[in-house]
Amino acid sequence: SFYEELLSHGILEPLTAPVEGMVVKEGTCNYVAPQGSSSVVKYYLEKSDANVFFERHVTQIHLRDGKWEVSRSMGSPEQFDIVILTMPVPQILQLQGDIVNIINERQKQQLEAVRYSSRYALGLFYEAGTRIDVPWCAQYITDNPCVRFISIDNKKRNIESPEIGPSVVVHTTVTFGHDHLDSDPAEVQQLILSHLQSLVPSLPKPDSVKCHKWRYSQVTKAVPNSPGHMILHTQPLLICGGDGFTHSNFDGCIDSAMSLAEAVKSHL
């Protein structure tokens, strides 16, 4: 039903462009978000009528008079009846305050065992009218120590247009991401570009480049036997979820969201 709804609103479309080297499991359908994966998030936020605030980096959670007092890196603490944490699991364990003692030993061991891969993503952006002459929209690379995936993003999303400049997205291998996690970003960018040049020598010089470190990329080891969430405290409710409690794809996120929603409803 989630896919049907997103397809009917044009948020998702079936992937029709050729992706070289992609392993397709039987019975699996692949989709693209023409306006980017953030459009899926924006769709649900608008539908929820929730008030959304950005740039609020949570640092501490304390229990105060039957409510949660949440502190952030800038601004005054705020109080809430229910707190739901969906950031990567290592960041839950970095929070300070009463939450440190509220997480019991067994839960702490389960959370500490969660593992993520790390990688870099590189975006190359071009002026409108630039031609990128390759026969694929995306490809998985199996024999390069740096580059794992290359996508001509406007082709992949099926939004090629003379008014929109093309863009290329590159994902590095997990090993490269791990080995260069704390390297100088400018050096990492140059390394990726040199490997990309050897793989696609016909690639024109980009108008601009953006390199992004993805410290928590995909879950490689989730909380075992998890229903999709973990209740850290019941009254008031403190609960966590996300792909660290399922698996890293859209289905995994939906599974966790549904289990979180049921758990919260039962506490209201």
Salt bridges, closest charged atoms under 4 A:
GLU5 OE2 - LYS47 NZ 2.42
GLU69 OE2 - ARG64 NE 3.38
GLU78 OE2 - ARG56 NH1 2.81
GLU78 OE2 - ARG72 NE 3.61
ASP81 OD1 - LYS67 NZ 2.47
ASP98 OD1 - HIS62 ND1 3.63
GLU112 OE2 - LYS108 NZ 3.96
ASP133 OD1 - ARG131 NH2 3.52
ASP153 OD1 - LYS156 NZ 3.53
ASP153 OD2 - ARG157 NH2 2.81
ASP179 OD1 - HIS178 ND1 3.30
ASP182 OD1 - ARG215 NH2 3.42
GLU262 OE2 - LYS265 NZ 3.53
